[in-house]
Amino acid sequence: MKRFRWDAAVGLLGLALLLVGSYLGLFEAPAERHMGDVQRIMYVHVPTAWNAMLVLTAAFIFAIASVWTGKPKWDAVMTGATEAGVVMGALLIAQGMIWARPTWGIWWDWDVRLTTTLIMVILYAGILVLRSFVEDSDRRATWSAVAVIIGYVDVPLVYFCVRWWRSLHQIQSTPETVSSAMIVPLRINSFAILFIAIWFVAQRARLELARRRAEEVAPPPRRDRRQAEETNP
């Protein structure tokens, strides 16, 4: 039998918490005074936003460690965190559009929060595309780590832009301005999505390390062998 890994336990815990938090948000929490039941998408939208920025911050830290040490494990977890950030960023935009339609009357607006979030997703998706075109593992790790570090400039902008510029998007709420019945499902789903993200990153890091090991033991391309034979008859 396969050993039950710690990340599987974390992922299952996250899934269980997500079910509990979503139930509380959908059926137990009160409807918002002005938006009514439409506001209930907040219980996945806000936790997704928090964790998208959190995992990209982790990717930034892993990228620094990758450049500093050159160890494959940091490149692997950086890749996993970057992919998790892209997935959650895409979900964040989709959730925001669903929420915007009944509240703003439009699916999309080039609001500063929406625009910086879209740029964030495109930047990090581009980094993943860059990785796919670099064959040398060491060069791939270095280039993508540097790109992740540079791309992180946009992450604080996504968070602070609603405070620095005029925006349709509301400024971040605080526990003092939100009903306690709403805070509980928000916090539960925040931890739920965090645990699911940790599971995702761990799984993706293992795959990346396996890919790197396979590249190291793979035979050289036929063209390289032919050139070697011509130079060393």
C-alpha positions in Angstrom: 0.0 0.0 0.0 1.1 3.5 -0.7 2.1 5.6 2.2 -0.4 8.3 3.1 1.5 11.5 2.6 1.2 14.6 4.8 0.1 16.7 1.8 -2.8 14.4 1.1 -4.1 14.9 4.7 -3.7 18.7 4.2 -5.6 18.6 0.9 -8.5 16.5 2.4 -8.7 18.8 5.4 -8.9 21.8 3.0 -11.7 20.1 1.0 -13.6 19.3 4.2 -13.2 22.9 5.5 -14.3 24.3 2.1 -17.5 22.3 2.3 -18.2 23.5 5.8 -17.4 27.1 5.1 -19.4 27.1 1.9 -22.4 25.7 3.7 -22.2 28.3 6.4 -21.8 31.1 3.8 -24.7 29.9 1.7 -27.2 28.8 4.3 -26.3 30.2 7.7 -24.8 33.7 7.2 -27.2 36.5 6.7 -27.8 38.1 3.3 -26.0 41.4 2.8 -28.2 44.5 3.3 -27.8 46.0 -0.2 -26.7 43.1 -2.5 -28.8 40.4 -0.9 -27.8 36.8 -1.8 -25.5 37.9 -4.6 -23.0 38.8 -1.9 -22.6 35.2 -0.9 -20.0 34.7 -3.7 -17.7 36.6 -1.4 -17.1 33.5 0.7 -15.1 32.0 -2.2 -14.0 35.2 -4.0 -12.3 36.9 -1.1 -10.4 33.8 0.2 -9.3 33.1 -3.4 -7.9 36.6 -3.6 -6.1 36.4 -0.3 -4.5 33.0 -1.2 -3.6 34.0 -4.7 -1.5 36.8 -3.4 -0.2 34.6 -0.6 1.1 31.8 -2.9 2.6 34.3 -5.3 4.4 35.8 -2.3 5.6 32.3 -1.5 6.7 31.9 -5.1 8.7 35.2 -4.8 10.5 33.8 -1.7 11.2 30.5 -3.3 12.5 32.3 -6.4 15.0 34.2 -4.2 16.1 30.9 -2.5 16.4 29.3 -6.0 18.7 32.0 -7.3 20.7 32.1 -4.0 21.2 28.4 -3.6 20.7 26.9 -7.0 19.0 23.9 -5.4 16.4 22.2 -7.6 13.9 21.9 -4.7 13.4 25.6 -4.6 12.8 25.8 -8.3 10.3 23.0 -7.9 8.2 24.6 -5.2 8.5 28.0 -6.9 7.0 26.4 -10.0 4.2 24.9 -8.0 3.4 28.1 -6.2 3.5 30.0 -9.5 1.0 27.6 -11.1 -1.2 27.8 -8.1 -1.2 31.5 -8.2 -2.1 31.5 -11.9 -5.0 29.1 -11.3 -6.3 31.1 -8.4 -5.8 34.4 -10.2 -7.9 33.1 -13.1 -10.6 31.9 -10.7 -10.5 35.2 -9.0 -11.2 37.1 -12.2 -14.0 34.7 -13.2 -15.6 35.0 -9.7 -15.3 38.8 -9.9 -17.0 39.0 -13.2 -19.9 36.9 -11.9 -20.2 39.2 -9.0 -19.8 42.4 -11.1 -22.6 41.6 -13.5 -25.5 42.0 -11.0 -23.8 44.6 -8.9 -22.1 46.9 -11.4 -24.3 46.0 -14.4 -21.3 44.8 -16.5 -19.1 41.8 -16.7 -15.9 43.7 -16.9 -14.5 47.2 -16.4 -10.9 48.4 -16.8 -11.0 49.3 -13.1 -7.6 49.5 -11.5 -8.1 46.4 -9.3 -9.3 44.3 -12.2 -6.6 45.6 -14.5 -3.7 44.9 -12.2 -5.1 41.5 -11.4 -5.4 40.6 -15.1 -1.8 41.8 -15.6 -0.7 39.6 -12.6 -2.2 36.5 -14.2 -0.8 37.2 -17.6 2.7 37.9 -16.2 2.9 34.7 -14.3 1.3 32.6 -17.0 3.9 34.0 -19.3 6.6 32.8 -16.9 5.2 29.3 -17.1 5.3 29.6 -20.9 8.9 30.7 -20.7 9.8 27.6 -18.8 8.4 25.4 -21.4 10.8 26.8 -24.1 14.0 26.5 -22.1 15.5 23.0 -22.3 18.5 23.4 -20.0 17.2 22.8 -16.4 19.7 25.1 -14.7 19.0 28.0 -17.1 15.3 27.3 -16.9 15.4 27.6 -13.1 17.5 30.8 -13.2 15.5 32.6 -15.9 12.1 31.7 -14.4 13.2 32.7 -10.8 14.4 36.1 -12.0 11.1 36.6 -13.9 9.1 35.6 -10.8 11.0 38.1 -8.7 10.5 40.9 -11.3 6.8 40.0 -11.8 6.1 40.2 -8.1 6.1 44.0 -8.4 2.5 43.7 -9.5 1.3 41.7 -6.5 1.4 44.6 -3.9 -0.2 46.8 -6.6 -3.2 44.4 -6.7 -3.6 44.7 -3.0 -3.0 48.4 -2.4 -4.4 49.9 -5.7 -7.9 50.4 -4.3 -6.3 52.6 -1.5 -4.0 54.5 -3.8 -6.3 55.2 -6.8 -10.0 55.7 -7.3 -11.7 52.4 -8.0 -15.0 50.8 -8.5 -13.8 48.0 -6.2 -14.4 48.5 -2.5 -11.5 49.0 -0.1 -10.6 46.0 2.0 -13.1 45.4 4.9 -12.0 44.8 8.5 -13.6 42.5 11.1 -15.0 45.6 12.8 -17.1 46.4 9.6 -18.3 42.9 8.8 -20.9 40.8 10.7 -19.3 38.1 12.8 -21.7 35.6 11.1 -20.0 36.5 7.8 -16.4 36.4 9.2 -16.6 32.8 10.3 -17.3 31.3 6.8 -14.8 33.7 5.3 -12.0 32.5 7.7 -12.9 28.8 7.3 -12.8 29.1 3.5 -9.6 31.0 3.7 -7.9 28.2 5.5 -9.6 25.7 3.2 -8.2 27.2 0.1 -4.8 27.7 1.7 -4.6 24.0 2.5 -5.8 23.0 -1.0 -3.1 25.3 -2.4 -0.4 23.7 -0.2 -1.5 20.3 -1.5 -1.4 21.6 -5.1 2.1 23.1 -4.7 3.5 19.9 -3.0 2.1 17.7 -5.8 3.4 20.0 -8.5 6.8 20.3 -6.9 7.2 16.5 -6.9 6.3 16.4 -10.6 8.9 19.1 -11.4 11.6 17.3 -9.4 10.7 14.0 -11.2 10.9 15.9 -14.6 14.3 17.3 -13.7 15.7 13.8 -12.7 14.3 12.4 -16.0 16.1 15.1 -18.0 19.4 14.4 -16.2 19.3 10.7 -17.0 17.8 11.0 -20.5 20.2 10.2 -23.5 21.4 13.2 -25.5 19.4 14.1 -28.7 20.4 12.2 -31.8 21.9 15.3 -33.4 24.3 15.7 -30.4 25.4 12.0 -30.7 26.0 12.4 -34.4 28.1 15.5 -33.8 30.1 13.7 -31.1 30.7 10.8 -33.5 32.0 13.2 -36.1 34.4 14.9 -33.8 35.5 11.7 -32.1 35.7 9.0 -34.8 
